[in-house]
């Protein structure tokens, strides 16, 4: 069956992208606004996280309690995320409640009450979440890794710093909402069971405005090898490692994804086998592809005991570099099966699809048909991956460690 993608552009430039799913009774939408961590004014790190909570504390005629009751009454499964470039608000629901949900989100985005006492509560929650990183060194090391790997402001930590959050004022946060919630640069993605004409008519009435696009063009280079250690009095050393990769728009994107899957696509993949199973060096190890619009990389995490941490890091880097020496057909087949399996599961969720089509449109300006993705995965061979690795060798590694022991990057 041919995959259908619906598209409509409001007069102000806001893009509406839809993908109908015939076999589901649910629908999900995601609204992406240009208010990600890298788009914030200097010194206001973490403000988007505060705002993501604050705007739900009363909107339009509803108080905070009344708004929560209205959202819960519709049975909405809500989500929000602050990325490098985008600020995403999403929800999934039964299809018959879609119109009511869109109206509520219209109030939340356009008419948040922004009350002072509620701002203080939202800011305090953000401060607590940041403080909680001390108890979650795995998340902490990966956040610090992205900060170090990507040039600023692209690598900005969405949680900001304690100093930034404590100095954030209600006036500054309100101005960020006014300046950055630009509907002309927004993307509205919807997937599942919906009437596209009705959705577009409703969005035109709600979100049409006179905002002007101020899209920015970035030109950044990835840094060379770097290493930073953060001392932490714990029983483990947490290792984060990242090396450059091609972006989604590059013709070698699928070769890069298969290469990552060979390294870390399951219990038969190289990192798990070589680092954990054969040598018993760590309790957790895994790699994943991570991309922004401008740049991308392969990130790896490992948690190890202090006396085994150096060998853990050395073996991981050796496995990255050994990949270009040869890959078996069986490894390629397993990697393809894993990627296609995750794609199929992804395509069966209306929430995942609404987010996926927004991401595709933002990164590529179009939505990749699922059949195209499957064909691209199928076209990958051991030779094509090896050719990619020869032209894009794993030479430079950015490394961050958290723990009692500093390591050496060879």
KEKE-3310 file (N, C-alpha, C; in steps of 0.2 Angstrom, whole numbers, plus 5000, padded with zeros to 4 digits):
npx = (5004:5003:5010:5003:5005:5000:4999:4999:5001:5000:4994:5003:5015:5017:5019:5009:5009:5003:5000:4989:4983:4977:4973:4972:4963:4966:4974:4988:4997:5010:5017:5030:5040:5051:5060:5071:5085:5097:5092:5090:5091:5108:5113:5101:5099:5090:5078:5068:5064:5058:5048:5041:5034:5027:5018:5008:5001:4988:4978:4971:4954:4955:4960:4975:4972:4960:4963:4972:4962:4954:4962:4965:4953:4950:4958:4971:4987:5001:5015:5031:5046:5062:5073:5089:5086:5072:5056:5046:5029:5017:5003:4993:4978:4961:4952:4941:4941:4950:4948:4944:4956:4965:4960:4962:4976:4979:4975:4985:4997:4995:4988:4993:4992:5003:5006:5013:5015:5014:5025:5036:5034:5036:5049:5056:5054:5062:5075:5076:5076:5088:5097:5095:5103:5114:5112:5110:5121:5123:5114:5119:5133:5131:5124:5134:5143:5137:5137:5151:5155:5147:5148:5145:5131:5125:5126:5121:5115:5099:5094:5101:5110:5112:5114:5109:5096:5091:5093:5084:5070:5053:5049:5059:5057:5043:5046:5054:5044:5036:5044:5050:5040:5036:5024:5025:5037:5034:5030:5017:5013:5004:4996:4988:4971:4961:4953:4959:4956:4947:4956:4966:4958:4954:4966:4970:4961:4965:4979:4984:4993:5003:5017:5034:5046:5062:5073:5089:5105:5117:5135:5146:5160:5165:5173:5190:5198:5194:5195:5187:5186:5176:5176:5169:5162:5160:5156:5158:5165:5159:5158:5157:5157:5161:5160:5162:5149:5140:5126:5108:5104:5114:5121:5126:5120:5113:5122:5130:5121:5119:5132:5133:5124:5130:5140:5133:5120:5113:5113:5122:5130:5146:5151:5145:5148:5162:5167:5159:5155:5166:5177:5172:5172:5163:5147:5137:5135:5134:5130:5124:5116:5117:5109:5109:5102:5112:5124:5131:5134:5141:5137:5143:5140:5147:5148:5158:5169:5181:5194:5194:5190:5199:5204:5192:5188:5199:5196:5184:5186:5196:5187:5179:5188:5192:5181:5182:5190:5184:5168:5156:5144:5134:5134:5130:5117:5110:5111:5103:5090:5087:5086:5076:5066:5064:5060:5047:5040:5040:5032:5020:5015:5005:5009:5023:5024:5019:5029:5040:5037:5037:5051:5057:5053:5058:5072:5074:5065:5055:5045:5051:5045:5040:5043:5053:5063:5065:5069:5081:5088:5089:5097:5110:5127:5140:5152:5148:5147:5160:5166:5161:5166:5180:5181:5177:5184:5185:5193:5194:5190:5178:5178:5170:5171:5164:5167:5178:5190:5202:5205:5215:5215:5218)
npy = (4994:5011:5024:5038:5055:5069:5087:5104:5121:5135:5152:5160:5153:5142:5124:5110:5093:5077:5060:5047:5033:5018:5007:5010:5017:5028:5044:5055:5070:5082:5097:5107:5120:5134:5134:5128:5122:5128:5139:5149:5164:5170:5165:5160:5147:5132:5138:5135:5122:5126:5134:5124:5117:5128:5134:5125:5127:5133:5141:5152:5153:5145:5139:5133:5120:5118:5117:5106:5096:5097:5092:5079:5074:5072:5061:5062:5057:5065:5074:5082:5090:5096:5100:5102:5112:5112:5114:5103:5099:5087:5075:5060:5052:5046:5046:5054:5064:5073:5087:5094:5093:5099:5112:5115:5115:5125:5136:5134:5136:5149:5157:5156:5158:5162:5165:5172:5165:5152:5151:5151:5138:5130:5134:5129:5115:5113:5116:5106:5095:5096:5095:5082:5075:5072:5060:5052:5048:5042:5048:5061:5060:5059:5070:5080:5075:5078:5092:5094:5088:5094:5110:5125:5136:5123:5111:5114:5111:5106:5108:5118:5128:5128:5141:5149:5145:5150:5163:5166:5176:5180:5189:5188:5174:5175:5184:5176:5166:5175:5179:5167:5158:5156:5155:5155:5148:5135:5118:5106:5090:5076:5060:5045:5042:5053:5068:5077:5089:5095:5097:5106:5117:5120:5123:5133:5143:5144:5146:5155:5169:5185:5183:5184:5175:5170:5163:5154:5152:5140:5137:5126:5118:5102:5099:5093:5079:5077:5077:5076:5076:5073:5073:5062:5055:5040:5022:5018:5021:5032:5032:5042:5043:5050:5051:5058:5058:5055:5066:5065:5069:5065:5054:5043:5040:5028:5018:5022:5020:5006:5003:5007:4998:4986:4988:4989:4983:4973:4958:4951:4959:4969:4977:4973:4960:4960:4969:4967:4953:4944:4949:4954:4968:4978:4983:4988:4993:5002:5009:5022:5031:5049:5064:5081:5094:5100:5093:5077:5062:5047:5040:5033:5024:5018:5009:5006:4997:5006:5000:4994:5002:5010:5000:4996:5008:5008:4996:4999:5010:5003:4994:5002:5006:4995:4991:4995:4986:4974:4967:4955:4945:4940:4949:4960:4956:4954:4967:4974:4967:4971:4985:4986:4980:4989:5000:4995:4993:5007:5012:5008:5015:5029:5040:5039:5040:5053:5061:5057:5061:5075:5077:5072:5081:5093:5091:5087:5093:5086:5071:5055:5041:5025:5014:5018:5020:5006:5001:5007:5003:4989:4990:4992:4985:4974:4979:4992:4998:4997:5004:5017:5018:5018:5030:5039:5038:5032:5042:5053:5056:5061:5062:5060:5058:5052:5050:5042:5041:5047:5045:5039:5044:5036)
npz = (5000:4996:5005:5012:5013:5020:5017:5022:5021:5032:5030:5036:5036:5044:5045:5041:5044:5039:5043:5038:5047:5044:5052:5065:5080:5086:5088:5086:5089:5086:5091:5085:5090:5087:5099:5105:5116:5110:5104:5114:5123:5128:5144:5149:5150:5152:5153:5144:5148:5160:5155:5148:5158:5164:5155:5155:5167:5169:5157:5144:5149:5159:5175:5183:5189:5183:5170:5170:5174:5162:5152:5157:5158:5144:5142:5138:5133:5137:5131:5132:5126:5126:5114:5105:5094:5093:5102:5108:5109:5113:5111:5113:5109:5109:5094:5093:5101:5096:5091:5102:5110:5102:5103:5116:5117:5109:5117:5127:5120:5114:5123:5137:5155:5163:5177:5192:5204:5199:5191:5199:5205:5194:5190:5202:5201:5189:5194:5204:5195:5189:5199:5202:5193:5199:5205:5195:5186:5173:5164:5166:5162:5148:5144:5147:5138:5125:5126:5126:5114:5103:5095:5103:5101:5099:5107:5119:5135:5139:5152:5158:5170:5188:5192:5181:5181:5194:5192:5183:5178:5179:5170:5160:5156:5151:5140:5132:5128:5121:5110:5105:5102:5088:5077:5063:5060:5065:5066:5063:5067:5063:5066:5063:5065:5057:5051:5039:5032:5041:5052:5047:5044:5057:5063:5055:5060:5073:5074:5064:5061:5062:5063:5059:5050:5056:5052:5055:5049:5051:5052:5057:5063:5069:5084:5087:5095:5112:5130:5145:5163:5176:5193:5204:5219:5218:5216:5203:5187:5175:5158:5143:5126:5110:5092:5076:5064:5048:5043:5042:5030:5021:5009:5014:5025:5029:5029:5039:5050:5050:5053:5066:5072:5070:5079:5091:5091:5098:5109:5102:5096:5093:5103:5115:5115:5115:5125:5137:5138:5134:5141:5153:5157:5160:5167:5159:5142:5127:5110:5100:5087:5085:5081:5075:5066:5059:5062:5067:5076:5083:5098:5113:5128:5143:5159:5172:5184:5194:5193:5181:5172:5163:5154:5149:5141:5132:5125:5119:5111:5102:5096:5089:5080:5074:5066:5053:5047:5043:5040:5043:5033:5040:5051:5045:5041:5053:5058:5049:5051:5064:5063:5054:5061:5072:5065:5060:5072:5076:5066:5069:5080:5083:5090:5089:5075:5073:5079:5071:5058:5060:5063:5052:5042:5048:5047:5034:5026:5020:5021:5024:5015:5022:5015:5007:5017:5021:5009:5007:5018:5015:5004:5009:5010:5016:5009:5006:5018:5023:5014:5017:5030:5027:5021:5031:5044:5061:5070:5078:5095:5107:5124:5139:5157:5172:5189:5201:5196:5184:5167:5153:5136:5122)
capx = (5000:5006:5010:5000:5007:4996:5003:4996:5004:4995:4996:5009:5021:5016:5018:5005:5010:4999:5000:4984:4985:4970:4972:4971:4958:4969:4977:4993:5000:5016:5018:5037:5041:5058:5062:5075:5090:5102:5089:5088:5096:5113:5112:5095:5099:5085:5072:5063:5062:5054:5042:5037:5029:5023:5012:5002:4998:4983:4978:4964:4949:4956:4966:4980:4968:4954:4967:4974:4956:4951:4967:4964:4946:4950:4962:4977:4994:5004:5023:5035:5053:5066:5079:5094:5083:5065:5053:5040:5023:5013:4999:4990:4971:4956:4952:4935:4943:4955:4946:4945:4963:4969:4958:4966:4983:4979:4976:4991:5003:4994:4985:4995:4991:5009:5005:5019:5016:5015:5032:5040:5034:5039:5057:5059:5054:5068:5081:5076:5078:5095:5100:5094:5108:5120:5110:5109:5127:5123:5111:5123:5139:5129:5123:5140:5146:5134:5140:5158:5156:5144:5150:5140:5126:5121:5127:5118:5111:5092:5092:5104:5114:5108:5114:5105:5089:5090:5093:5078:5064:5046:5049:5063:5053:5038:5048:5056:5038:5033:5049:5052:5034:5034:5020:5027:5042:5032:5028:5012:5013:4998:4996:4982:4964:4959:4950:4964:4953:4945:4962:4969:4953:4954:4973:4970:4958:4968:4986:4986:4996:5007:5024:5039:5052:5069:5077:5096:5109:5123:5141:5150:5164:5166:5180:5194:5198:5194:5194:5186:5184:5172:5177:5163:5164:5156:5159:5158:5167:5154:5161:5154:5162:5157:5164:5158:5146:5136:5119:5102:5103:5120:5119:5129:5117:5111:5128:5132:5117:5121:5139:5132:5120:5135:5144:5128:5113:5110:5118:5127:5134:5153:5153:5142:5152:5170:5168:5156:5154:5172:5181:5169:5174:5158:5140:5133:5139:5130:5132:5119:5117:5113:5110:5105:5101:5118:5130:5129:5139:5139:5138:5143:5141:5149:5149:5163:5172:5187:5200:5193:5188:5204:5204:5185:5188:5203:5193:5179:5190:5199:5182:5176:5193:5192:5176:5184:5195:5180:5162:5153:5138:5129:5133:5126:5110:5107:5110:5097:5084:5086:5084:5069:5061:5063:5056:5040:5037:5039:5027:5013:5013:5003:5014:5030:5024:5018:5035:5044:5036:5040:5058:5059:5051:5063:5079:5075:5060:5051:5044:5053:5041:5043:5045:5060:5068:5066:5074:5088:5092:5091:5103:5117:5130:5146:5156:5146:5148:5167:5168:5160:5171:5187:5181:5175:5187:5184:5199:5194:5185:5177:5177:5169:5170:5162:5169:5184:5197:5203:5207:5219:5212:5224)
capy = (5000:5017:5028:5044:5060:5075:5093:5110:5127:5140:5158:5163:5148:5136:5118:5105:5087:5072:5053:5043:5026:5015:5002:5012:5021:5033:5049:5059:5076:5085:5104:5109:5127:5135:5137:5123:5125:5132:5145:5153:5170:5169:5166:5158:5140:5129:5142:5131:5117:5129:5136:5118:5116:5134:5135:5120:5129:5138:5144:5154:5155:5139:5140:5127:5115:5117:5115:5099:5092:5096:5088:5072:5072:5069:5055:5063:5055:5071:5073:5088:5089:5102:5098:5107:5117:5112:5113:5099:5098:5082:5071:5055:5052:5043:5051:5058:5070:5077:5094:5097:5093:5105:5119:5116:5116:5132:5140:5133:5140:5156:5161:5154:5163:5164:5168:5172:5160:5146:5152:5149:5131:5127:5135:5125:5109:5112:5116:5099:5090:5097:5093:5075:5072:5069:5053:5049:5049:5040:5053:5066:5060:5059:5077:5083:5073:5082:5099:5095:5086:5099:5117:5129:5133:5117:5106:5117:5107:5109:5109:5124:5127:5131:5149:5152:5144:5154:5170:5167:5180:5179:5194:5185:5168:5177:5187:5170:5164:5179:5179:5161:5154:5159:5150:5154:5143:5129:5112:5102:5084:5072:5053:5041:5043:5061:5072:5082:5096:5098:5098:5112:5122:5122:5126:5140:5148:5145:5148:5160:5176:5189:5182:5184:5170:5173:5156:5156:5147:5138:5134:5124:5112:5098:5099:5087:5075:5081:5073:5080:5071:5076:5069:5060:5050:5034:5016:5017:5026:5032:5034:5044:5043:5052:5052:5061:5054:5059:5068:5061:5070:5062:5048:5037:5039:5021:5014:5024:5017:4999:5002:5008:4992:4981:4989:4989:4981:4968:4955:4948:4965:4969:4980:4969:4953:4960:4972:4964:4945:4941:4952:4956:4974:4983:4981:4991:4996:5003:5014:5024:5037:5055:5069:5087:5096:5103:5089:5071:5058:5041:5041:5027:5024:5012:5010:5001:4998:5010:4996:4991:5008:5011:4994:4997:5013:5006:4991:5002:5013:4998:4990:5007:5007:4988:4989:4996:4980:4969:4965:4949:4946:4939:4955:4965:4954:4955:4974:4976:4965:4975:4992:4986:4978:4995:5004:4993:4995:5014:5014:5006:5020:5036:5045:5039:5043:5061:5064:5055:5065:5082:5077:5072:5088:5098:5089:5086:5097:5081:5065:5049:5035:5020:5009:5021:5018:4999:4999:5010:4998:4983:4991:4992:4979:4975:4983:4999:5000:4997:5010:5023:5018:5020:5038:5042:5033:5034:5044:5058:5054:5066:5058:5063:5053:5054:5045:5043:5040:5050:5040:5042:5043:5034)
capz = (5000:4995:5011:5010:5017:5019:5019:5021:5024:5034:5027:5040:5035:5048:5041:5044:5040:5042:5040:5040:5049:5043:5057:5072:5082:5090:5084:5090:5086:5089:5088:5086:5090:5087:5106:5108:5120:5106:5102:5119:5124:5132:5151:5150:5150:5157:5153:5140:5153:5165:5151:5146:5163:5166:5151:5157:5174:5167:5150:5143:5155:5164:5180:5183:5191:5178:5164:5171:5174:5155:5149:5160:5156:5137:5142:5134:5135:5135:5131:5130:5125:5123:5110:5103:5091:5094:5108:5106:5113:5109:5115:5109:5112:5105:5088:5093:5106:5093:5090:5109:5112:5098:5106:5123:5115:5106:5123:5130:5116:5113:5129:5144:5160:5165:5184:5195:5209:5196:5188:5205:5206:5188:5191:5207:5198:5185:5198:5207:5190:5187:5205:5202:5189:5204:5207:5188:5182:5166:5160:5167:5157:5141:5143:5147:5132:5120:5127:5123:5107:5098:5096:5106:5106:5097:5112:5125:5139:5140:5159:5160:5176:5194:5192:5176:5183:5200:5190:5178:5180:5176:5164:5155:5153:5147:5134:5128:5125:5116:5105:5102:5100:5082:5073:5056:5060:5068:5062:5067:5064:5065:5063:5065:5062:5058:5045:5037:5030:5047:5056:5044:5045:5064:5064:5052:5064:5079:5074:5059:5064:5058:5065:5053:5051:5057:5052:5056:5045:5055:5049:5062:5063:5075:5087:5087:5101:5118:5135:5151:5168:5182:5199:5208:5224:5218:5215:5196:5182:5169:5152:5138:5121:5104:5087:5071:5059:5043:5045:5039:5022:5018:5005:5018:5032:5031:5030:5046:5055:5050:5056:5073:5074:5070:5085:5097:5089:5102:5113:5098:5093:5095:5110:5121:5115:5116:5131:5143:5138:5134:5146:5159:5159:5163:5168:5154:5136:5121:5106:5096:5082:5088:5076:5075:5059:5057:5064:5069:5079:5086:5105:5117:5135:5147:5166:5174:5190:5193:5191:5174:5167:5158:5149:5145:5136:5127:5121:5115:5105:5098:5093:5084:5074:5071:5062:5046:5045:5040:5043:5040:5030:5046:5055:5041:5041:5060:5059:5045:5054:5070:5061:5051:5067:5076:5060:5060:5078:5076:5062:5072:5085:5081:5094:5086:5068:5073:5080:5066:5052:5061:5063:5045:5039:5050:5045:5027:5022:5017:5025:5020:5015:5026:5010:5005:5022:5021:5003:5009:5023:5011:4999:5012:5010:5020:5005:5006:5025:5024:5010:5021:5036:5025:5020:5037:5049:5068:5072:5084:5100:5112:5129:5146:5162:5179:5194:5206:5193:5178:5162:5147:5129:5117)
cpx = (5004:5005:5008:5003:5003:5000:4999:5000:5000:4998:5003:5015:5021:5015:5014:5006:5006:5001:4994:4986:4978:4968:4972:4965:4960:4972:4982:4995:5005:5017:5026:5038:5049:5061:5067:5081:5095:5099:5088:5093:5102:5111:5105:5094:5094:5079:5066:5060:5057:5047:5038:5032:5024:5017:5006:4999:4993:4984:4971:4960:4951:4962:4970:4976:4963:4957:4969:4967:4953:4956:4966:4958:4945:4954:4968:4983:4999:5012:5025:5042:5057:5073:5084:5090:5075:5062:5046:5035:5019:5008:4995:4983:4967:4954:4946:4936:4948:4954:4947:4952:4967:4967:4962:4973:4984:4979:4982:4997:5001:4991:4987:4994:4997:5009:5012:5020:5017:5022:5036:5040:5037:5047:5060:5059:5060:5074:5081:5078:5085:5099:5100:5099:5113:5118:5109:5115:5127:5120:5116:5129:5137:5127:5129:5144:5144:5137:5147:5159:5153:5146:5144:5137:5123:5121:5124:5114:5104:5090:5096:5109:5110:5108:5110:5097:5087:5089:5087:5072:5058:5046:5053:5059:5047:5040:5051:5050:5036:5038:5050:5046:5032:5031:5022:5033:5040:5030:5023:5012:5007:4998:4991:4976:4962:4956:4955:4962:4951:4950:4965:4964:4953:4961:4973:4967:4961:4975:4988:4988:5000:5015:5028:5045:5059:5074:5085:5100:5116:5129:5146:5154:5165:5173:5184:5194:5198:5192:5193:5183:5181:5173:5170:5164:5159:5159:5160:5162:5162:5157:5156:5158:5158:5162:5160:5155:5142:5129:5114:5102:5109:5118:5122:5126:5115:5117:5131:5128:5118:5127:5137:5128:5125:5139:5139:5121:5110:5115:5124:5132:5141:5154:5151:5146:5159:5171:5165:5156:5161:5177:5178:5171:5169:5151:5135:5137:5134:5132:5125:5120:5114:5115:5106:5104:5108:5124:5127:5135:5136:5142:5138:5144:5143:5150:5153:5166:5179:5193:5200:5191:5193:5204:5197:5185:5193:5200:5188:5181:5193:5193:5179:5181:5193:5187:5177:5188:5191:5174:5159:5146:5132:5128:5129:5118:5107:5106:5104:5090:5082:5083:5077:5064:5059:5058:5048:5037:5036:5033:5020:5011:5011:5008:5020:5030:5023:5025:5040:5043:5038:5047:5060:5058:5056:5070:5080:5070:5055:5050:5046:5048:5044:5046:5052:5065:5070:5071:5081:5092:5094:5097:5110:5120:5137:5151:5154:5147:5156:5169:5167:5165:5178:5187:5179:5177:5185:5191:5199:5188:5184:5175:5175:5168:5168:5164:5175:5190:5197:5206:5212:5215:5218:5222)
cpy = (5006:5021:5035:5049:5066:5081:5099:5115:5133:5147:5161:5158:5142:5130:5113:5098:5081:5065:5049:5036:5022:5010:5004:5017:5027:5039:5053:5065:5079:5092:5106:5116:5128:5138:5132:5126:5129:5138:5150:5159:5168:5170:5163:5151:5137:5132:5138:5125:5120:5131:5130:5116:5122:5135:5130:5122:5135:5141:5146:5156:5150:5141:5133:5121:5113:5115:5107:5094:5091:5092:5080:5070:5069:5063:5056:5060:5060:5070:5080:5086:5095:5099:5103:5113:5118:5111:5110:5098:5093:5079:5066:5054:5047:5048:5056:5064:5074:5085:5097:5098:5099:5112:5120:5118:5123:5137:5140:5137:5147:5160:5158:5159:5166:5168:5167:5167:5153:5145:5149:5141:5128:5128:5130:5118:5108:5112:5109:5094:5090:5094:5085:5072:5069:5062:5049:5050:5047:5045:5059:5066:5061:5067:5081:5081:5077:5089:5099:5093:5091:5106:5120:5134:5127:5112:5108:5112:5110:5111:5115:5122:5130:5138:5152:5151:5149:5161:5172:5171:5178:5183:5191:5179:5170:5180:5181:5167:5168:5179:5173:5156:5156:5154:5149:5149:5136:5124:5108:5096:5080:5065:5049:5042:5050:5063:5078:5089:5099:5100:5105:5118:5125:5125:5133:5145:5149:5148:5153:5167:5179:5188:5181:5179:5173:5167:5158:5150:5146:5136:5132:5118:5108:5099:5093:5083:5079:5076:5078:5075:5075:5071:5068:5054:5044:5028:5014:5023:5026:5035:5036:5045:5045:5053:5054:5056:5058:5061:5064:5063:5067:5055:5042:5036:5032:5017:5016:5021:5010:4998:5002:5001:4986:4981:4987:4988:4976:4964:4951:4953:4965:4971:4976:4963:4954:4964:4969:4956:4942:4943:4954:4963:4979:4980:4983:4994:4996:5009:5016:5030:5043:5060:5075:5089:5097:5097:5082:5067:5051:5041:5034:5028:5017:5014:5004:5002:5002:5006:4993:4996:5009:5006:4995:5002:5011:5001:4994:5006:5008:4995:4995:5006:5000:4987:4990:4990:4975:4968:4959:4950:4945:4945:4960:4963:4955:4963:4976:4974:4969:4982:4991:4984:4985:5000:5002:4994:5003:5016:5012:5010:5026:5041:5045:5042:5050:5064:5063:5060:5073:5082:5076:5078:5093:5097:5089:5090:5092:5075:5059:5043:5029:5015:5012:5019:5011:4998:5002:5005:4992:4984:4991:4985:4980:4979:4990:5002:5001:5003:5016:5023:5020:5028:5042:5038:5036:5036:5049:5056:5060:5061:5062:5057:5056:5049:5047:5043:5043:5044:5043:5040:5042:5035)
cpz = (5000:5002:5008:5015:5015:5021:5017:5024:5026:5030:5030:5039:5039:5044:5045:5040:5043:5039:5042:5042:5049:5049:5064:5073:5086:5085:5089:5086:5090:5086:5090:5085:5090:5094:5109:5112:5116:5104:5107:5120:5129:5139:5153:5150:5155:5156:5149:5144:5158:5161:5149:5152:5165:5162:5152:5164:5173:5160:5148:5149:5160:5169:5179:5184:5186:5171:5164:5171:5166:5151:5151:5158:5149:5137:5138:5137:5132:5135:5130:5130:5123:5120:5109:5099:5092:5101:5106:5111:5110:5114:5110:5113:5107:5100:5089:5098:5103:5093:5097:5111:5108:5101:5112:5121:5112:5112:5126:5127:5115:5119:5136:5149:5163:5172:5188:5200:5205:5193:5193:5205:5200:5188:5196:5204:5193:5189:5202:5202:5189:5193:5205:5197:5193:5205:5200:5184:5175:5162:5160:5162:5150:5139:5143:5140:5126:5120:5124:5116:5102:5100:5099:5101:5105:5103:5118:5129:5141:5147:5162:5166:5182:5194:5187:5178:5189:5198:5185:5181:5176:5169:5158:5151:5149:5140:5129:5124:5119:5109:5101:5100:5093:5078:5066:5055:5063:5063:5066:5063:5067:5062:5066:5062:5063:5051:5044:5036:5036:5051:5053:5045:5053:5066:5061:5056:5070:5079:5068:5063:5060:5059:5058:5055:5052:5057:5052:5052:5049:5051:5055:5060:5069:5077:5086:5093:5107:5124:5142:5157:5174:5188:5203:5212:5223:5216:5208:5192:5176:5163:5146:5132:5114:5098:5081:5066:5054:5046:5041:5032:5018:5015:5009:5024:5034:5032:5037:5051:5055:5054:5064:5076:5074:5077:5091:5095:5093:5106:5108:5094:5096:5102:5116:5121:5118:5123:5137:5143:5139:5139:5153:5162:5162:5163:5162:5148:5130:5117:5102:5092:5085:5082:5077:5067:5056:5057:5067:5072:5082:5094:5108:5124:5138:5154:5168:5181:5189:5190:5184:5169:5162:5152:5145:5140:5131:5122:5116:5109:5100:5093:5087:5078:5070:5066:5055:5043:5042:5044:5040:5038:5036:5050:5052:5041:5047:5061:5055:5048:5060:5068:5058:5056:5071:5071:5060:5066:5079:5072:5064:5077:5082:5084:5090:5079:5068:5074:5074:5060:5053:5061:5056:5041:5041:5047:5038:5023:5018:5022:5021:5021:5019:5021:5008:5010:5022:5015:5004:5013:5019:5007:5002:5012:5015:5016:5006:5013:5026:5020:5014:5027:5033:5023:5026:5043:5056:5070:5078:5088:5105:5118:5136:5151:5168:5183:5197:5202:5186:5173:5157:5140:5124:5110)
residu = (UNK:UNK:UNK:UNK:UNK:UNK:UNK:UNK:UNK:UNK:UNK:UNK:UNK:UNK:UNK:UNK:UNK:UNK:UNK:UNK:UNK:UNK:UNK:UNK:UNK:UNK:UNK:UNK:UNK:UNK:UNK:UNK:UNK:UNK:UNK:UNK:UNK:UNK:UNK:UNK:UNK:UNK:UNK:UNK:UNK:UNK:UNK:UNK:UNK:UNK:UNK:UNK:UNK:UNK:UNK:UNK:UNK:UNK:UNK:UNK:UNK:UNK:UNK:UNK:UNK:UNK:UNK:UNK:UNK:UNK:UNK:UNK:UNK:UNK:UNK:UNK:UNK:UNK:UNK:UNK:UNK:UNK:UNK:UNK:UNK:UNK:UNK:UNK:UNK:UNK:UNK:UNK:UNK:UNK:UNK:UNK:UNK:UNK:UNK:UNK:UNK:UNK:UNK:UNK:UNK:UNK:UNK:UNK:UNK:UNK:UNK:UNK:UNK:UNK:UNK:UNK:UNK:UNK:UNK:UNK:UNK:UNK:UNK:UNK:UNK:UNK:UNK:UNK:UNK:UNK:UNK:UNK:UNK:UNK:UNK:UNK:UNK:UNK:UNK:UNK:UNK:UNK:UNK:UNK:UNK:UNK:UNK:UNK:UNK:UNK:UNK:UNK:UNK:UNK:UNK:UNK:UNK:UNK:UNK:UNK:UNK:UNK:UNK:UNK:UNK:UNK:UNK:UNK:UNK:UNK:UNK:UNK:UNK:UNK:UNK:UNK:UNK:UNK:UNK:UNK:UNK:UNK:UNK:UNK:UNK:UNK:UNK:UNK:UNK:UNK:UNK:UNK:UNK:UNK:UNK:UNK:UNK:UNK:UNK:UNK:UNK:UNK:UNK:UNK:UNK:UNK:UNK:UNK:UNK:UNK:UNK:UNK:UNK:UNK:UNK:UNK:UNK:UNK:UNK:UNK:UNK:UNK:UNK:UNK:UNK:UNK:UNK:UNK:UNK:UNK:UNK:UNK:UNK:UNK:UNK:UNK:UNK:UNK:UNK:UNK:UNK:UNK:UNK:UNK:UNK:UNK:UNK:UNK:UNK:UNK:UNK:UNK:UNK:UNK:UNK:UNK:UNK:UNK:UNK:UNK:UNK:UNK:UNK:UNK:UNK:UNK:UNK:UNK:UNK:UNK:UNK:UNK:UNK:UNK:UNK:UNK:UNK:UNK:UNK:UNK:UNK:UNK:UNK:UNK:UNK:UNK:UNK:UNK:UNK:UNK:UNK:UNK:UNK:UNK:UNK:UNK:UNK:UNK:UNK:UNK:UNK:UNK:UNK:UNK:UNK:UNK:UNK:UNK:UNK:UNK:UNK:UNK:UNK:UNK:UNK:UNK:UNK:UNK:UNK:UNK:UNK:UNK:UNK:UNK:UNK:UNK:UNK:UNK:UNK:UNK:UNK:UNK:UNK:UNK:UNK:UNK:UNK:UNK:UNK:UNK:UNK:UNK:UNK:UNK:UNK:UNK:UNK:UNK:UNK:UNK:UNK:UNK:UNK:UNK:UNK:UNK:UNK:UNK:UNK:UNK:UNK:UNK:UNK:UNK:UNK:UNK:UNK:UNK:UNK:UNK:UNK:UNK:UNK:UNK:UNK:UNK:UNK:UNK:UNK:UNK:UNK:UNK:UNK:UNK:UNK:UNK:UNK:UNK:UNK:UNK:UNK:UNK:UNK:UNK:UNK:UNK:UNK:UNK:UNK:UNK:UNK:UNK:UNK:UNK:UNK:UNK:UNK:UNK:UNK:UNK)
# end
